[in-house]
Amino acid sequence: MRKNTVRPTDIKLHQKSRILEVIFTDGSRFEFPAEYLRVYSPSAEVRGHGPGQEVLQVGKQAVNIVGVEPVGTYAVLLRFDDGHDTGIYS
């Protein structure tokens, strides 16, 4: 990894507002709605196994994140209250 690579320093789950907040070493901060993260999950279930195999996710407006688990030193696994728990978010 390059010396000047920006890395997350903190990940906060705000369940009431259904927001995942990520803070980086350069001070930048991003808020990701649970619905966005669920609809655009990097899982094969959502993205498919190749071009044209994507599956449109609908009815996810009220979905929430119930768990955030580290995966190695590079990613997190998000667990959603609709049972979805595949896909590694780098």
KEVO-336082 format. One record per atom (N, C-alpha, C, O, CB): x, y, z; residue number from 1; atom name; residue in three letters. Coordinates in steps of 0.1 Angstrom, whole numbers, plus 2048, in hexadecimal, padded with zeros to 3 digits. Atoms other than C-alpha are relative to their C-alpha. Glycine has a CB too. Layout:
residues N
+-----+-----+-----+-----+-------+--------+
:  xx :  yy :  zz : num : atome : residu :
+-----+-----+-----+-----+-------+--------+
:   X :   Y :   Z : NUM :    CA :    Ala :
...
+-----+-----+-----+-----+-------+--------+
***
This chain:
residues 90
+-----+-----+-----+-----+-------+--------+
:  xx :  yy :  zz : num : atome : residu :
+-----+-----+-----+-----+-------+--------+
: 808 : 7F4 : 800 :   1 :     N :    Met :
: 800 : 800 : 800 :   1 :    CA :    Met :
: 809 : 80C : 800 :   1 :     C :    Met :
: 813 : 80D : 807 :   1 :     O :    Met :
: 7F7 : 800 : 80C :   1 :    CB :    Met :
: 7F8 : 7F3 : 800 :   2 :     N :    Arg :
: 80D : 823 : 7F8 :   2 :    CA :    Arg :
: 7FF : 808 : 80D :   2 :     C :    Arg :
: 7F5 : 807 : 814 :   2 :     O :    Arg :
: 7FB : 809 : 7F4 :   2 :    CB :    Arg :
: 7FF : 7F8 : 7F3 :   3 :     N :    Lys :
: 817 : 83A : 814 :   3 :    CA :    Lys :
: 7F5 : 80A : 801 :   3 :     C :    Lys :
: 7F0 : 80C : 80C :   3 :     O :    Lys :
: 80E : 807 : 800 :   3 :    CB :    Lys :
: 80B : 7F6 : 7FF :   4 :     N :    Asn :
: 7FD : 854 : 80B :   4 :    CA :    Asn :
: 7F2 : 7FB : 7FE :   4 :     C :    Asn :
: 7E9 : 803 : 7FB :   4 :     O :    Asn :
: 804 : 80B : 7F6 :   4 :    CB :    Asn :
: 80D : 805 : 802 :   5 :     N :    Thr :
: 7E0 : 83D : 808 :   5 :    CA :    Thr :
: 7F6 : 804 : 80B :   5 :     C :    Thr :
: 7FA : 803 : 817 :   5 :     O :    Thr :
: 800 : 7F0 : 7FF :   5 :    CB :    Thr :
: 80A : 7FC : 7F6 :   6 :     N :    Val :
: 7C1 : 84A : 819 :   6 :    CA :    Val :
: 7F8 : 7F3 : 805 :   6 :     C :    Val :
: 7F4 : 7EB : 7FD :   6 :     O :    Val :
: 7F6 : 80A : 7FA :   6 :    CB :    Val :
: 806 : 80C : 7FA :   7 :     N :    Arg :
: 7B2 : 830 : 831 :   7 :    CA :    Arg :
: 7F5 : 804 : 80A :   7 :     C :    Arg :
: 7F6 : 80F : 80F :   7 :     O :    Arg :
: 80B : 7F7 : 807 :   7 :    CB :    Arg :
: 80B : 7FD : 7F6 :   8 :     N :    Pro :
: 793 : 82F : 847 :   8 :    CA :    Pro :
: 807 : 800 : 80E :   8 :     C :    Pro :
: 80F : 7F7 : 811 :   8 :     O :    Pro :
: 7F5 : 7F6 : 7FF :   8 :    CB :    Pro :
: 7FB : 800 : 7F2 :   9 :     N :    Thr :
: 79A : 838 : 86B :   9 :    CA :    Thr :
: 7F5 : 7FC : 80A :   9 :     C :    Thr :
: 7F7 : 7F8 : 815 :   9 :     O :    Thr :
: 806 : 80D : 804 :   9 :    CB :    Thr :
: 80B : 803 : 7F7 :  10 :     N :    Asp :
: 777 : 833 : 879 :  10 :    CA :    Asp :
: 7F3 : 7FD : 7F7 :  10 :     C :    Asp :
: 7F1 : 803 : 7EC :  10 :     O :    Asp :
: 7FD : 80C : 809 :  10 :    CB :    Asp :
: 80D : 803 : 806 :  11 :     N :    Ile :
: 756 : 823 : 86E :  11 :    CA :    Ile :
: 7F6 : 800 : 80A :  11 :     C :    Ile :
: 7F7 : 7F8 : 814 :  11 :     O :    Ile :
: 801 : 7F2 : 7F8 :  11 :    CB :    Ile :
: 80A : 7FF : 7F6 :  12 :     N :    Lys :
: 737 : 82C : 881 :  12 :    CA :    Lys :
: 7F2 : 7FD : 7F9 :  12 :     C :    Lys :
: 7EF : 802 : 7EF :  12 :     O :    Lys :
: 7FF : 80F : 805 :  12 :    CB :    Lys :
: 80D : 804 : 805 :  13 :     N :    Leu :
: 715 : 81C : 87C :  13 :    CA :    Leu :
: 7F6 : 808 : 808 :  13 :     C :    Leu :
: 7F5 : 807 : 815 :  13 :     O :    Leu :
: 7FE : 7F1 : 802 :  13 :    CB :    Leu :
: 80A : 7F9 : 7FA :  14 :     N :    His :
: 6F8 : 833 : 883 :  14 :    CA :    His :
: 7F2 : 7FA : 7FD :  14 :     C :    His :
: 7ED : 7FD : 7F2 :  14 :     O :    His :
: 800 : 810 : 7FC :  14 :    CB :    His :
: 80C : 808 : 803 :  15 :     N :    Gln :
: 6DA : 81B : 885 :  15 :    CA :    Gln :
: 7F3 : 808 : 7FF :  15 :     C :    Gln :
: 7EB : 805 : 7F6 :  15 :     O :    Gln :
: 7FF : 7F5 : 809 :  15 :    CB :    Gln :
: 80D : 7F8 : 801 :  16 :     N :    Lys :
: 6BF : 835 : 88C :  16 :    CA :    Lys :
: 7FE : 807 : 7F3 :  16 :     C :    Lys :
: 7F3 : 807 : 7ED :  16 :     O :    Lys :
: 800 : 80A : 80B :  16 :    CB :    Lys :
: 801 : 7F9 : 80D :  17 :     N :    Ser :
: 6C7 : 849 : 86D :  17 :    CA :    Ser :
: 804 : 7F7 : 7F4 :  17 :     C :    Ser :
: 803 : 7FB : 7E9 :  17 :     O :    Ser :
: 80A : 80C : 800 :  17 :    CB :    Ser :
: 7FC : 809 : 80B :  18 :     N :    Arg :
: 6D2 : 82A : 859 :  18 :    CA :    Arg :
: 80B : 805 : 7F8 :  18 :     C :    Arg :
: 80B : 805 : 7EB :  18 :     O :    Arg :
: 7F4 : 7FC : 7F8 :  18 :    CB :    Arg :
: 7F4 : 7FB : 806 :  19 :     N :    Ile :
: 6F4 : 839 : 851 :  19 :    CA :    Ile :
: 80C : 7F9 : 804 :  19 :     C :    Ile :
: 80E : 7F7 : 810 :  19 :     O :    Ile :
: 801 : 810 : 802 :  19 :    CB :    Ile :
: 7F2 : 805 : 7FC :  20 :     N :    Leu :
: 717 : 82A : 850 :  20 :    CA :    Leu :
: 809 : 80C : 7FD :  20 :     C :    Leu :
: 80B : 810 : 7F1 :  20 :     O :    Leu :
: 803 : 7F3 : 7F8 :  20 :    CB :    Leu :
: 7F7 : 7F5 : 801 :  21 :     N :    Glu :
: 730 : 846 : 856 :  21 :    CA :    Glu :
: 80F : 7FA : 7FF :  21 :     C :    Glu :
: 812 : 7F2 : 808 :  21 :     O :    Glu :
: 7FF : 80A : 80B :  21 :    CB :    Glu :
: 7F3 : 804 : 802 :  22 :     N :    Val :
: 754 : 841 : 84A :  22 :    CA :    Val :
: 809 : 80C : 801 :  22 :     C :    Val :
: 807 : 815 : 7F9 :  22 :     O :    Val :
: 802 : 7F7 : 7F3 :  22 :    CB :    Val :
: 7F6 : 7F5 : 7FF :  23 :     N :    Ile :
: 771 : 858 : 855 :  23 :    CA :    Ile :
: 80D : 7FB : 7FC :  23 :     C :    Ile :
: 812 : 7F0 : 800 :  23 :     O :    Ile :
: 800 : 806 : 80F :  23 :    CB :    Ile :
: 7F3 : 804 : 806 :  24 :     N :    Phe :
: 792 : 858 : 843 :  24 :    CA :    Phe :
: 80C : 808 : 806 :  24 :     C :    Phe :
: 80A : 812 : 80D :  24 :     O :    Phe :
: 800 : 802 : 7F1 :  24 :    CB :    Phe :
: 7F4 : 7FA : 7FA :  25 :     N :    Thr :
: 7B6 : 861 : 84D :  25 :    CA :    Thr :
: 802 : 80E : 7FB :  25 :     C :    Thr :
: 808 : 816 : 802 :  25 :     O :    Thr :
: 80C : 7F8 : 7FC :  25 :    CB :    Thr :
: 7FE : 7F2 : 805 :  26 :     N :    Asp :
: 7B5 : 881 : 838 :  26 :    CA :    Asp :
: 7F5 : 809 : 805 :  26 :     C :    Asp :
: 7F4 : 815 : 802 :  26 :     O :    Asp :
: 7FF : 800 : 7F1 :  26 :    CB :    Asp :
: 80A : 7F8 : 7FA :  27 :     N :    Gly :
: 797 : 88D : 84C :  27 :    CA :    Gly :
: 7F3 : 800 : 7F9 :  27 :     C :    Gly :
: 7E9 : 805 : 7FE :  27 :     O :    Gly :
: 805 : 80E : 802 :  27 :    CB :    Gly :
: 80D : 801 : 807 :  28 :     N :    Ser :
: 77D : 886 : 832 :  28 :    CA :    Ser :
: 7F6 : 7F7 : 807 :  28 :     C :    Ser :
: 7FA : 7ED : 80D :  28 :     O :    Ser :
: 802 : 7FC : 7F1 :  28 :    CB :    Ser :
: 80B : 807 : 7F9 :  29 :     N :    Arg :
: 75C : 878 : 83E :  29 :    CA :    Arg :
: 7F5 : 7FE : 7F6 :  29 :     C :    Arg :
: 7F0 : 807 : 7EF :  29 :     O :    Arg :
: 7FB : 807 : 80D :  29 :    CB :    Arg :
: 80B : 803 : 809 :  30 :     N :    Phe :
: 741 : 866 : 82A :  30 :    CA :    Phe :
: 7F5 : 7F9 : 808 :  30 :     C :    Phe :
: 7F7 : 7F1 : 811 :  30 :     O :    Phe :
: 805 : 7F8 : 7F4 :  30 :    CB :    Phe :
: 80B : 807 : 7FA :  31 :     N :    Glu :
: 71E : 85B : 834 :  31 :    CA :    Glu :
: 7F9 : 7F8 : 7F5 :  31 :     C :    Glu :
: 7F5 : 7FE : 7EA :  31 :     O :    Glu :
: 7F6 : 80A : 807 :  31 :    CB :    Glu :
: 806 : 808 : 80A :  32 :     N :    Phe :
: 70F : 83E : 821 :  32 :    CA :    Phe :
: 7F3 : 7FB : 805 :  32 :     C :    Phe :
: 7F3 : 7F4 : 810 :  32 :     O :    Phe :
: 809 : 7F4 : 7FC :  32 :    CB :    Phe :
: 80D : 806 : 7FC :  33 :     N :    Pro :
: 6EA : 836 : 824 :  33 :    CA :    Pro :
: 800 : 7F1 : 7FF :  33 :     C :    Pro :
: 805 : 7EB : 7F5 :  33 :     O :    Pro :
: 7F4 : 806 : 7F8 :  33 :    CB :    Pro :
: 800 : 80F : 800 :  34 :     N :    Ala :
: 6E3 : 811 : 82C :  34 :    CA :    Ala :
: 7F9 : 7FC : 7F3 :  34 :     C :    Ala :
: 7FD : 7F2 : 7ED :  34 :     O :    Ala :
: 7F8 : 7FB : 80C :  34 :    CB :    Ala :
: 807 : 804 : 80C :  35 :     N :    Glu :
: 6CB : 810 : 80E :  35 :    CA :    Glu :
: 80A : 800 : 7F4 :  35 :     C :    Glu :
: 80A : 7F7 : 7EC :  35 :     O :    Glu :
: 7F4 : 80A : 7FD :  35 :    CB :    Glu :
: 7F6 : 7FF : 80B :  36 :     N :    Tyr :
: 6E7 : 81B : 7F6 :  36 :    CA :    Tyr :
: 80A : 7F4 : 801 :  36 :     C :    Tyr :
: 80C : 7EE : 7F7 :  36 :     O :    Tyr :
: 808 : 80E : 801 :  36 :    CB :    Tyr :
: 7F6 : 80B : 7FE :  37 :     N :    Leu :
: 700 : 802 : 805 :  37 :    CA :    Leu :
: 7F9 : 7F2 : 7FC :  37 :     C :    Leu :
: 800 : 7E9 : 7F7 :  37 :     O :    Leu :
: 805 : 800 : 80E :  37 :    CB :    Leu :
: 807 : 80C : 803 :  38 :     N :    Arg :
: 6E6 : 7E6 : 802 :  38 :    CA :    Arg :
: 7FD : 7FE : 7F1 :  38 :     C :    Arg :
: 7FF : 7F4 : 7EB :  38 :     O :    Arg :
: 7F3 : 7FF : 808 :  38 :    CB :    Arg :
: 803 : 801 : 80F :  39 :     N :    Val :
: 6DB : 7EE : 7DE :  39 :    CA :    Val :
: 80C : 7FF : 7F8 :  39 :     C :    Val :
: 80B : 7F8 : 7ED :  39 :     O :    Val :
: 7F8 : 80D : 7FC :  39 :    CB :    Val :
: 7F3 : 800 : 808 :  40 :     N :    Tyr :
: 6FF : 7F2 : 7D2 :  40 :    CA :    Tyr :
: 80A : 7F6 : 806 :  40 :     C :    Tyr :
: 816 : 7F8 : 805 :  40 :     O :    Tyr :
: 806 : 80D : 7FE :  40 :    CB :    Tyr :
: 7F7 : 80A : 7F9 :  41 :     N :    Ser :
: 70D : 7D4 : 7E6 :  41 :    CA :    Ser :
: 809 : 7FA : 7F5 :  41 :     C :    Ser :
: 806 : 7F8 : 7EA :  41 :     O :    Ser :
: 7F8 : 7F5 : 806 :  41 :    CB :    Ser :
: 7F6 : 806 : 809 :  42 :     N :    Pro :
: 72D : 7C6 : 7D6 :  42 :    CA :    Pro :
: 7FE : 7F1 : 7FF :  42 :     C :    Pro :
: 806 : 7EA : 7F9 :  42 :     O :    Pro :
: 80E : 803 : 805 :  42 :    CB :    Pro :
: 802 : 80E : 801 :  43 :     N :    Ser :
: 71E : 7A3 : 7DA :  43 :    CA :    Ser :
: 7FC : 7FB : 7F3 :  43 :     C :    Ser :
: 7F7 : 802 : 7EA :  43 :     O :    Ser :
: 7F6 : 7FC : 80A :  43 :    CB :    Ser :
: 804 : 806 : 80D :  44 :     N :    Ala :
: 719 : 78B : 7BD :  44 :    CA :    Ala :
: 7F1 : 7FF : 7FF :  44 :     C :    Ala :
: 7EC : 7FF : 7F4 :  44 :     O :    Ala :
: 806 : 7F2 : 7FF :  44 :    CB :    Ala :
: 80E : 800 : 800 :  45 :     N :    Glu :
: 6F5 : 789 : 7C8 :  45 :    CA :    Glu :
: 7FA : 80C : 7F9 :  45 :     C :    Glu :
: 7EF : 80C : 7F3 :  45 :     O :    Glu :
: 7FB : 7FF : 80E :  45 :    CB :    Glu :
: 805 : 7F3 : 805 :  46 :     N :    Val :
: 6F1 : 7AE : 7BE :  46 :    CA :    Val :
: 807 : 802 : 7F3 :  46 :     C :    Val :
: 800 : 806 : 7E9 :  46 :     O :    Val :
: 803 : 80B : 80A :  46 :    CB :    Val :
: 7F8 : 7FD : 80C :  47 :     N :    Arg :
: 70C : 7B2 : 7A4 :  47 :    CA :    Arg :
: 800 : 7F5 : 7F5 :  47 :     C :    Arg :
: 803 : 7F8 : 7E9 :  47 :     O :    Arg :
: 80E : 803 : 803 :  47 :    CB :    Arg :
: 7FF : 80B : 80A :  48 :     N :    Gly :
: 70A : 790 : 793 :  48 :    CA :    Gly :
: 80E : 7FC : 7FF :  48 :     C :    Gly :
: 817 : 800 : 806 :  48 :     O :    Gly :
: 7FA : 804 : 7F3 :  48 :    CB :    Gly :
: 7F3 : 805 : 802 :  49 :     N :    His :
: 727 : 77D : 786 :  49 :    CA :    His :
: 806 : 805 : 7F3 :  49 :     C :    His :
: 811 : 800 : 7EF :  49 :     O :    His :
: 800 : 7F1 : 800 :  49 :    CB :    His :
: 7FB : 7FB : 80C :  50 :     N :    Gly :
: 72C : 791 : 767 :  50 :    CA :    Gly :
: 7F7 : 80B : 7FB :  50 :     C :    Gly :
: 7EC : 80D : 800 :  50 :     O :    Gly :
: 802 : 7F5 : 7F5 :  50 :    CB :    Gly :
: 808 : 7F5 : 805 :  51 :     N :    Pro :
: 71F : 7AE : 752 :  51 :    CA :    Pro :
: 7F2 : 7FB : 7FC :  51 :     C :    Pro :
: 7F1 : 7F1 : 7F6 :  51 :     O :    Pro :
: 807 : 807 : 7F4 :  51 :    CB :    Pro :
: 80D : 803 : 803 :  52 :     N :    Gly :
: 6FA : 7AE : 74E :  52 :    CA :    Gly :
: 7F9 : 7F7 : 809 :  52 :     C :    Gly :
: 7ED : 7F3 : 807 :  52 :     O :    Gly :
: 7FF : 7FA : 7F2 :  52 :    CB :    Gly :
: 806 : 809 : 7F6 :  53 :     N :    Gln :
: 6F4 : 798 : 76C :  53 :    CA :    Gln :
: 7FC : 807 : 80D :  53 :     C :    Gln :
: 7F8 : 800 : 817 :  53 :     O :    Gln :
: 809 : 7F4 : 803 :  53 :    CB :    Gln :
: 803 : 7F9 : 7F4 :  54 :     N :    Glu :
: 6ED : 7B3 : 785 :  54 :    CA :    Glu :
: 7F1 : 7FE : 803 :  54 :     C :    Glu :
: 7E9 : 7FC : 7FA :  54 :     O :    Glu :
: 803 : 810 : 7FD :  54 :    CB :    Glu :
: 80E : 802 : 7FB :  55 :     N :    Val :
: 6CD : 7B0 : 79A :  55 :    CA :    Val :
: 7FC : 80D : 807 :  55 :     C :    Val :
: 802 : 810 : 811 :  55 :     O :    Val :
: 7FF : 7F3 : 809 :  55 :    CB :    Val :
: 805 : 7F3 : 7FA :  56 :     N :    Leu :
: 6BA : 7D0 : 7A1 :  56 :    CA :    Leu :
: 7FA : 7FD : 80E :  56 :     C :    Leu :
: 7F2 : 7F4 : 80F :  56 :     O :    Leu :
: 7F5 : 806 : 7F6 :  56 :    CB :    Leu :
: 805 : 801 : 7F2 :  57 :     N :    Gln :
: 6B3 : 7D3 : 7C6 :  57 :    CA :    Gln :
: 7F5 : 80A : 802 :  57 :     C :    Gln :
: 7F8 : 816 : 801 :  57 :     O :    Gln :
: 80C : 801 : 80A :  57 :    CB :    Gln :
: 80C : 7F7 : 7FE :  58 :     N :    Val :
: 691 : 7E2 : 7CE :  58 :    CA :    Val :
: 7FB : 7FD : 80E :  58 :     C :    Val :
: 7FD : 7F3 : 814 :  58 :     O :    Val :
: 7F5 : 7FE : 7F6 :  58 :    CB :    Val :
: 806 : 801 : 7F3 :  59 :     N :    Gly :
: 67E : 7E8 : 7EE :  59 :    CA :    Gly :
: 80A : 801 : 80C :  59 :     C :    Gly :
: 807 : 7FB : 816 :  59 :     O :    Gly :
: 7F8 : 7F4 : 801 :  59 :    CB :    Gly :
: 7F6 : 800 : 7F5 :  60 :     N :    Lys :
: 69D : 7F0 : 803 :  60 :    CA :    Lys :
: 801 : 80E : 807 :  60 :     C :    Lys :
: 80A : 811 : 80E :  60 :     O :    Lys :
: 80E : 7FD : 7FA :  60 :    CB :    Lys :
: 800 : 7F3 : 7FA :  61 :     N :    Gln :
: 693 : 813 : 80F :  61 :    CA :    Gln :
: 802 : 800 : 80F :  61 :     C :    Gln :
: 809 : 808 : 815 :  61 :     O :    Gln :
: 7F3 : 808 : 7FC :  61 :    CB :    Gln :
: 800 : 801 : 7F2 :  62 :     N :    Ala :
: 68F : 808 : 833 :  62 :    CA :    Ala :
: 80B : 7F7 : 806 :  62 :     C :    Ala :
: 80B : 7F4 : 812 :  62 :     O :    Ala :
: 7F3 : 7FC : 805 :  62 :    CB :    Ala :
: 7F6 : 809 : 7FB :  63 :     N :    Val :
: 6AD : 7F0 : 835 :  63 :    CA :    Val :
: 809 : 807 : 809 :  63 :     C :    Val :
: 80C : 812 : 808 :  63 :     O :    Val :
: 807 : 7FA : 7F4 :  63 :    CB :    Val :
: 7F7 : 7FB : 7F6 :  64 :     N :    Asn :
: 6C5 : 7F4 : 851 :  64 :    CA :    Asn :
: 80C : 7F7 : 801 :  64 :     C :    Asn :
: 80B : 7EB : 7FE :  64 :     O :    Asn :
: 7FA : 803 : 80E :  64 :    CB :    Asn :
: 7F4 : 808 : 7FE :  65 :     N :    Ile :
: 6E8 : 7E8 : 859 :  65 :    CA :    Ile :
: 800 : 7FB : 80F :  65 :     C :    Ile :
: 7FE : 804 : 818 :  65 :     O :    Ile :
: 80D : 808 : 7FD :  65 :    CB :    Ile :
: 800 : 806 : 7F2 :  66 :     N :    Val :
: 6E9 : 7D1 : 878 :  66 :    CA :    Val :
: 80E : 7FC : 805 :  66 :     C :    Val :
: 80F : 7F9 : 810 :  66 :     O :    Val :
: 7F6 : 7F5 : 801 :  66 :    CB :    Val :
: 7F3 : 804 : 7FC :  67 :     N :    Gly :
: 70E : 7C9 : 878 :  67 :    CA :    Gly :
: 80B : 804 : 7F6 :  67 :     C :    Gly :
: 808 : 804 : 7E9 :  67 :     O :    Gly :
: 800 : 7F1 : 802 :  67 :    CB :    Gly :
: 7F4 : 7FC : 808 :  68 :     N :    Val :
: 730 : 7D4 : 86B :  68 :    CA :    Val :
: 80B : 7F8 : 805 :  68 :     C :    Val :
: 80F : 7F9 : 811 :  68 :     O :    Val :
: 803 : 810 : 800 :  68 :    CB :    Val :
: 7F5 : 808 : 7FB :  69 :     N :    Glu :
: 74C : 7BB : 86C :  69 :    CA :    Glu :
: 80C : 802 : 7F7 :  69 :     C :    Glu :
: 80B : 802 : 7EB :  69 :     O :    Glu :
: 7FC : 7F1 : 7FF :  69 :    CB :    Glu :
: 7F4 : 7FF : 808 :  70 :     N :    Pro :
: 770 : 7C0 : 861 :  70 :    CA :    Pro :
: 804 : 7F3 : 7F8 :  70 :     C :    Pro :
: 801 : 7E8 : 7FD :  70 :     O :    Pro :
: 80C : 804 : 809 :  70 :    CB :    Pro :
: 7FB : 80B : 809 :  71 :     N :    Val :
: 77E : 7AA : 845 :  71 :    CA :    Val :
: 80F : 803 : 7FE :  71 :     C :    Val :
: 812 : 80B : 7F5 :  71 :     O :    Val :
: 7F8 : 7FE : 7F3 :  71 :    CB :    Val :
: 7F1 : 7FE : 802 :  72 :     N :    Gly :
: 7A4 : 7A8 : 848 :  72 :    CA :    Gly :
: 803 : 80F : 804 :  72 :     C :    Gly :
: 7FD : 814 : 80E :  72 :     O :    Gly :
: 804 : 7FE : 7F2 :  72 :    CB :    Gly :
: 7FD : 7F2 : 7FE :  73 :     N :    Thr :
: 7B3 : 7CB : 847 :  73 :    CA :    Thr :
: 7FC : 809 : 7F5 :  73 :     C :    Thr :
: 800 : 815 : 7F4 :  73 :     O :    Thr :
: 80F : 801 : 802 :  73 :    CB :    Thr :
: 803 : 7F8 : 80C :  74 :     N :    Tyr :
: 7A3 : 7D7 : 828 :  74 :    CA :    Tyr :
: 7F1 : 802 : 7FD :  74 :     C :    Tyr :
: 7ED : 80A : 7F4 :  74 :     O :    Tyr :
: 805 : 7F9 : 7F4 :  74 :    CB :    Tyr :
: 80E : 7FF : 804 :  75 :     N :    Ala :
: 77D : 7D4 : 829 :  75 :    CA :    Ala :
: 7F7 : 7FD : 80C :  75 :     C :    Ala :
: 7FB : 7FA : 817 :  75 :     O :    Ala :
: 7FC : 7F6 : 7F5 :  75 :    CB :    Ala :
: 80A : 804 : 7F6 :  76 :     N :    Val :
: 75C : 7CF : 83D :  76 :    CA :    Val :
: 7F5 : 7F8 : 7F9 :  76 :     C :    Val :
: 7F3 : 7F9 : 7ED :  76 :     O :    Val :
: 7FB : 80D : 806 :  76 :    CB :    Val :
: 80C : 807 : 804 :  77 :     N :    Leu :
: 73F : 7B8 : 83A :  77 :    CA :    Leu :
: 7F4 : 806 : 807 :  77 :     C :    Leu :
: 7F5 : 808 : 814 :  77 :     O :    Leu :
: 801 : 7F0 : 804 :  77 :    CB :    Leu :
: 80C : 7FA : 7FA :  78 :     N :    Leu :
: 71D : 7C8 : 840 :  78 :    CA :    Leu :
: 7F5 : 7F6 : 801 :  78 :     C :    Leu :
: 7F3 : 7EF : 7F7 :  78 :     O :    Leu :
: 7FC : 80D : 7F8 :  78 :    CB :    Leu :
: 80C : 809 : 7FE :  79 :     N :    Arg :
: 700 : 7B5 : 84E :  79 :    CA :    Arg :
: 7F4 : 809 : 800 :  79 :     C :    Arg :
: 7F3 : 812 : 808 :  79 :     O :    Arg :
: 801 : 7F7 : 80D :  79 :    CB :    Arg :
: 80C : 7F8 : 802 :  80 :     N :    Phe :
: 6DE : 7C3 : 844 :  80 :    CA :    Phe :
: 7F4 : 7F8 : 807 :  80 :     C :    Phe :
: 7F4 : 7EC : 808 :  80 :     O :    Phe :
: 7FD : 803 : 7F2 :  80 :    CB :    Phe :
: 80B : 806 : 7F9 :  81 :     N :    Asp :
: 6BD : 7BD : 856 :  81 :    CA :    Asp :
: 7F6 : 7F9 : 7F7 :  81 :     C :    Asp :
: 7ED : 7F2 : 7FC :  81 :     O :    Asp :
: 7F8 : 80B : 808 :  81 :    CB :    Asp :
: 808 : 808 : 809 :  82 :     N :    Asp :
: 6AE : 7AE : 837 :  82 :    CA :    Asp :
: 806 : 7F2 : 7FD :  82 :     C :    Asp :
: 802 : 7EB : 7F5 :  82 :     O :    Asp :
: 7FD : 807 : 7F2 :  82 :    CB :    Asp :
: 7F9 : 80D : 802 :  83 :     N :    Gly :
: 6C6 : 790 : 83A :  83 :    CA :    Gly :
: 80C : 801 : 7F7 :  83 :     C :    Gly :
: 814 : 7F7 : 7F7 :  83 :     O :    Gly :
: 7F6 : 7F6 : 7FC :  83 :    CB :    Gly :
: 7F5 : 7FF : 809 :  84 :     N :    His :
: 6DF : 79C : 820 :  84 :    CA :    His :
: 80D : 802 : 808 :  84 :     C :    His :
: 80E : 80B : 810 :  84 :     O :    His :
: 7FE : 80C : 7F6 :  84 :    CB :    His :
: 7F3 : 7FF : 7F9 :  85 :     N :    Asp :
: 703 : 796 : 82D :  85 :    CA :    Asp :
: 80B : 7FB : 7F7 :  85 :     C :    Asp :
: 815 : 7F5 : 7FD :  85 :     O :    Asp :
: 7FF : 7F8 : 80D :  85 :    CB :    Asp :
: 7F5 : 804 : 809 :  86 :     N :    Thr :
: 718 : 78F : 80E :  86 :    CA :    Thr :
: 805 : 80C : 7F9 :  86 :     C :    Thr :
: 7FE : 816 : 7F8 :  86 :     O :    Thr :
: 7FC : 7F5 : 7F6 :  86 :    CB :    Thr :
: 7FA : 7F4 : 807 :  87 :     N :    Gly :
: 72F : 7A7 : 7FC :  87 :    CA :    Gly :
: 80A : 806 : 80A :  87 :     C :    Gly :
: 807 : 80A : 815 :  87 :     O :    Gly :
: 7F5 : 80A : 7FC :  87 :    CB :    Gly :
: 7F5 : 7F9 : 7F8 :  88 :     N :    Ile :
: 750 : 7B6 : 809 :  88 :    CA :    Ile :
: 801 : 80E : 7FB :  88 :     C :    Ile :
: 804 : 810 : 7F0 :  88 :     O :    Ile :
: 80D : 7F7 : 7FF :  88 :    CB :    Ile :
: 7FF : 7F1 : 804 :  89 :     N :    Tyr :
: 751 : 7DC : 80A :  89 :    CA :    Tyr :
: 80E : 804 : 803 :  89 :     C :    Tyr :
: 812 : 805 : 80F :  89 :     O :    Tyr :
: 7F6 : 808 : 808 :  89 :    CB :    Tyr :
: 7F2 : 7FC : 7FE :  90 :     N :    Ser :
: 775 : 7E7 : 805 :  90 :    CA :    Ser :
: 801 : 80F : 802 :  90 :     C :    Ser :
: 80C : 814 : 804 :  90 :     O :    Ser :
: 809 : 7FB : 7F4 :  90 :    CB :    Ser :
+-----+-----+-----+-----+-------+--------+
***
